[in-house]
Amino acid sequence: MSSAVWRRRRAGTLSGATPNRCSPRFADYLVEIASHYARAKTIHLALGILSSHTPRALTDSFGEQVGGWIWNRFTPHYTPKHGSWLNQAEIEIGLFSRQCLGQRRIPALADLRREASAWNEKMNRHRVLIDWRFARAKARRKFRYKRHRFTRSKY
């Protein structure tokens, strides 16, 4: 049986909320992350594929030299359109949504930031792991896959 087990260690996850997805806000947030992990040799950064998630956000905000230095502190990992580790990120977003936000509507950005920070601190303190499993055989049973039972399109 082929299976892959993925565990994500919460040595320190940092997330934040902004009113929009513009490049200057992204650049400011990267500076905040870099200062939070000042002693780290490299910071692994999981990013969505957005036009603001580029080194240019930093160089436009802080200049070529400083922006380049800040960007070099990071190892960016862009989310693929289809991929198993993307599922882990979606699981964590779902956990955040259910555990932190619940059914509430948080009216102020400052309140959302405070709630998100408290949730992050709790998850980091307890070193919560995501134990995500995928077994090909189980998936084939679940989706009723039969090896030679498919039809081709006429086109």
Secondary structure as the mmCIF struct_conf table of DSSP 4:
data_model
#
loop_
_struct_conf.conf_type_id
_struct_conf.id
_struct_conf.beg_label_comp_id
_struct_conf.beg_label_asym_id
_struct_conf.beg_label_seq_id
_struct_conf.end_label_comp_id
_struct_conf.end_label_asym_id
_struct_conf.end_label_seq_id
STRN STRN1 SER A 3 ARG A 8
BEND BEND1 ALA A 11 ALA A 11
BEND BEND2 PRO A 19 ASN A 20
HELX_RH_AL_P HELX_RH_AL_P1 SER A 23 HIS A 36
TURN_TY1_P TURN_TY1_P1 TYR A 37 ARG A 39
BEND BEND3 LYS A 41 LYS A 41
STRN STRN2 ILE A 43 LEU A 47
BEND BEND4 ILE A 49 ILE A 49
TURN_TY1_P TURN_TY1_P2 SER A 51 SER A 52
BEND BEND5 HIS A 53 THR A 54
HELX_RH_AL_P HELX_RH_AL_P2 PRO A 55 PHE A 62
HELX_RH_AL_P HELX_RH_AL_P3 GLU A 64 TRP A 71
TURN_TY1_P TURN_TY1_P3 ASN A 72 ARG A 73
STRN STRN3 PHE A 74 TYR A 78
HELX_LH_PP_P HELX_LH_PP_P1 THR A 79 PRO A 80
BEND BEND6 LYS A 81 HIS A 82
HELX_RH_AL_P HELX_RH_AL_P4 SER A 84 LEU A 95
HELX_RH_PI_P HELX_RH_PI_P1 PHE A 96 LEU A 101
TURN_TY1_P TURN_TY1_P4 GLY A 102 GLN A 103
HELX_RH_AL_P HELX_RH_AL_P5 LEU A 109 ARG A 125
TURN_TY1_P TURN_TY1_P5 HIS A 126 ARG A 127
STRN STRN4 ILE A 130 ALA A 135
HELX_RH_AL_P HELX_RH_AL_P6 ARG A 136 LYS A 142
TURN_TY1_P TURN_TY1_P6 PHE A 143 ARG A 144
TURN_TY1_P TURN_TY1_P7 ARG A 147 HIS A 148
#
